Amino acid sequence: MYARVITFSGADAGKRDAALEMIRGTVIPMLRSYDGYEGYISLYDEDQSRAKALILWESKDAAESAEETLAERRKGMVAQVGLTLESVDLYEAPVVELEGAKV
């Protein structure tokens, strides 16, 4: 499994609701349309106005293939919510355990 880790700054509390609405209403449904999509985890640090997204993929090929179109879409969505994109990295995820993690 692989994880695309995306880091955002400028995620102050006033932007949280709009960002969560976009994630739930637009981002996750869009990601589900990609082959190899395995899951999404959102992380938020209110004190530091930072956020991270972890997108799980079944393989490196699936992650790289999806990134070809997701990179441009991401820019538009980030701008719409008013965040700053700090980094986009791909990691191998040799251990993933999410039993009962639905939130």
GILIN-V644218 format. One record per pair of residues at least 12 apart in sequence whose C-alpha atoms are under 10 Angstrom apart, sorted by sequence separation. I is the first residue (numbers start at 0). J is the second residue. D is the distance in whole Angstrom. If there is no record, write none. Layout:
i=I j=J d=D
i=I j=J d=D
//
This chain:
i=27 j=39 d=7
i=40 j=52 d=6
i=41 j=53 d=6
i=26 j=39 d=9
i=39 j=52 d=7
i=40 j=53 d=5
i=41 j=54 d=9
i=39 j=53 d=6
i=40 j=54 d=7
i=38 j=53 d=8
i=39 j=54 d=5
i=40 j=55 d=8
i=38 j=54 d=6
i=39 j=55 d=6
i=22 j=39 d=9
i=37 j=54 d=8
i=38 j=55 d=5
i=39 j=56 d=9
i=70 j=87 d=9
i=36 j=54 d=8
i=37 j=55 d=5
i=38 j=56 d=7
i=22 j=41 d=9
i=36 j=55 d=6
i=37 j=56 d=5
i=38 j=57 d=9
i=35 j=55 d=9
i=36 j=56 d=5
i=37 j=57 d=6
i=35 j=56 d=5
i=36 j=57 d=6
i=37 j=58 d=10
i=66 j=87 d=10
i=19 j=41 d=9
i=34 j=56 d=9
i=35 j=57 d=5
i=36 j=58 d=9
i=33 j=56 d=10
i=34 j=57 d=9
i=35 j=58 d=7
i=30 j=54 d=9
i=34 j=58 d=10
i=35 j=59 d=9
i=30 j=55 d=10
i=35 j=60 d=9
i=36 j=61 d=8
i=34 j=60 d=10
i=35 j=61 d=5
i=36 j=62 d=8
i=63 j=89 d=9
i=27 j=54 d=10
i=34 j=61 d=7
i=35 j=62 d=8
i=62 j=89 d=8
i=15 j=43 d=9
i=33 j=61 d=8
i=34 j=62 d=9
i=62 j=90 d=10
i=33 j=62 d=9
i=35 j=64 d=10
i=36 j=65 d=9
i=15 j=45 d=9
i=22 j=52 d=10
i=34 j=64 d=9
i=35 j=65 d=9
i=59 j=89 d=8
i=12 j=43 d=10
i=33 j=64 d=9
i=34 j=65 d=8
i=59 j=90 d=9
i=11 j=43 d=10
i=12 j=44 d=9
i=33 j=65 d=7
i=50 j=82 d=9
i=59 j=91 d=8
i=10 j=43 d=8
i=11 j=44 d=9
i=12 j=45 d=6
i=15 j=48 d=10
i=32 j=65 d=10
i=49 j=82 d=9
i=50 j=83 d=10
i=51 j=84 d=10
i=58 j=91 d=9
i=10 j=44 d=8
i=11 j=45 d=6
i=12 j=46 d=9
i=14 j=48 d=10
i=48 j=82 d=10
i=49 j=83 d=9
i=50 j=84 d=10
i=51 j=85 d=10
i=53 j=87 d=10
i=55 j=89 d=10
i=58 j=92 d=10
i=0 j=35 d=10
i=1 j=36 d=10
i=2 j=37 d=9
i=10 j=45 d=7
i=11 j=46 d=8
i=15 j=50 d=10
i=30 j=65 d=9
i=50 j=85 d=10
i=51 j=86 d=9
i=52 j=87 d=9
i=53 j=88 d=10
i=54 j=89 d=9
i=55 j=90 d=10
i=56 j=91 d=10
i=57 j=92 d=10
i=1 j=37 d=9
i=2 j=38 d=9
i=3 j=39 d=10
i=4 j=40 d=10
i=5 j=41 d=10
i=6 j=42 d=9
i=7 j=43 d=9
i=8 j=44 d=10
i=9 j=45 d=10
i=10 j=46 d=10
i=11 j=47 d=8
i=12 j=48 d=7
i=33 j=69 d=10
i=49 j=85 d=10
i=51 j=87 d=10
i=53 j=89 d=9
i=55 j=91 d=10
i=56 j=92 d=9
i=0 j=37 d=9
i=2 j=39 d=9
i=4 j=41 d=10
i=10 j=47 d=8
i=11 j=48 d=5
i=12 j=49 d=10
i=53 j=90 d=10
i=55 j=92 d=8
i=2 j=40 d=10
i=9 j=47 d=9
i=10 j=48 d=4
i=11 j=49 d=7
i=8 j=47 d=8
i=9 j=48 d=5
i=10 j=49 d=5
i=11 j=50 d=9
i=30 j=69 d=9
i=8 j=48 d=6
i=9 j=49 d=6
i=10 j=50 d=6
i=29 j=69 d=9
i=55 j=95 d=9
i=7 j=48 d=9
i=8 j=49 d=5
i=9 j=50 d=8
i=10 j=51 d=10
i=7 j=49 d=6
i=8 j=50 d=6
i=6 j=49 d=8
i=7 j=50 d=5
i=8 j=51 d=9
i=26 j=69 d=10
i=6 j=50 d=6
i=7 j=51 d=6
i=5 j=50 d=8
i=6 j=51 d=5
i=7 j=52 d=8
i=5 j=51 d=5
i=6 j=52 d=7
i=26 j=72 d=10
i=4 j=51 d=7
i=5 j=52 d=5
i=6 j=53 d=9
i=26 j=73 d=9
i=4 j=52 d=6
i=5 j=53 d=6
i=3 j=52 d=8
i=4 j=53 d=5
i=5 j=54 d=8
i=2 j=52 d=9
i=3 j=53 d=6
i=4 j=54 d=7
i=26 j=76 d=9
i=2 j=53 d=6
i=3 j=54 d=5
i=4 j=55 d=9
i=25 j=76 d=9
i=1 j=53 d=10
i=2 j=54 d=5
i=3 j=55 d=7
i=1 j=54 d=8
i=2 j=55 d=5
i=3 j=56 d=8
i=1 j=55 d=6
i=2 j=56 d=6
i=22 j=76 d=9
i=0 j=55 d=7
i=1 j=56 d=5
i=2 j=57 d=9
i=21 j=76 d=8
i=0 j=56 d=6
i=1 j=57 d=6
i=2 j=58 d=9
i=3 j=59 d=10
i=21 j=77 d=10
i=0 j=57 d=5
i=1 j=58 d=6
i=2 j=59 d=9
i=0 j=58 d=5
i=1 j=59 d=6
i=18 j=76 d=9
i=21 j=79 d=9
i=0 j=59 d=7
i=1 j=60 d=9
i=3 j=62 d=7
i=18 j=77 d=9
i=21 j=80 d=8
i=38 j=97 d=10
i=1 j=61 d=9
i=2 j=62 d=8
i=3 j=63 d=9
i=40 j=100 d=10
i=0 j=61 d=10
i=1 j=62 d=7
i=18 j=79 d=9
i=19 j=80 d=10
i=0 j=62 d=9
i=1 j=63 d=10
i=17 j=79 d=9
i=18 j=80 d=6
i=40 j=102 d=10
i=3 j=66 d=9
i=17 j=80 d=7
i=18 j=81 d=9
i=16 j=80 d=10
i=17 j=81 d=10
i=18 j=82 d=9
i=15 j=80 d=9
i=14 j=80 d=7
i=14 j=81 d=7
i=5 j=73 d=10
i=14 j=82 d=8
i=7 j=77 d=9
i=10 j=80 d=9
i=11 j=81 d=10
i=9 j=80 d=10
i=10 j=81 d=8
i=11 j=82 d=9
i=9 j=81 d=7
i=10 j=82 d=6
i=8 j=81 d=10
i=9 j=82 d=5
i=10 j=83 d=8
i=8 j=82 d=6
i=9 j=83 d=6
i=7 j=82 d=6
i=8 j=83 d=5
i=9 j=84 d=9
i=6 j=82 d=10
i=7 j=83 d=5
i=8 j=84 d=7
i=9 j=85 d=10
i=6 j=83 d=9
i=7 j=84 d=5
i=8 j=85 d=7
i=6 j=84 d=6
i=7 j=85 d=5
i=8 j=86 d=10
i=5 j=84 d=8
i=6 j=85 d=5
i=7 j=86 d=7
i=5 j=85 d=8
i=6 j=86 d=5
i=7 j=87 d=9
i=5 j=86 d=6
i=6 j=87 d=7
i=4 j=86 d=8
i=5 j=87 d=4
i=6 j=88 d=9
i=4 j=87 d=6
i=5 j=88 d=6
i=3 j=87 d=7
i=4 j=88 d=5
i=5 j=89 d=9
i=3 j=88 d=6
i=4 j=89 d=6
i=2 j=88 d=8
i=3 j=89 d=4
i=4 j=90 d=7
i=2 j=89 d=6
i=3 j=90 d=6
i=1 j=89 d=7
i=2 j=90 d=5
i=3 j=91 d=9
i=1 j=90 d=6
i=2 j=91 d=6
i=3 j=92 d=10
i=0 j=90 d=9
i=1 j=91 d=4
i=2 j=92 d=6
i=0 j=91 d=6
i=1 j=92 d=5
i=2 j=93 d=10
i=0 j=92 d=5
i=1 j=93 d=8
i=0 j=93 d=6
i=1 j=94 d=10
i=2 j=95 d=10
i=0 j=94 d=8
i=1 j=95 d=10
i=0 j=95 d=8
//
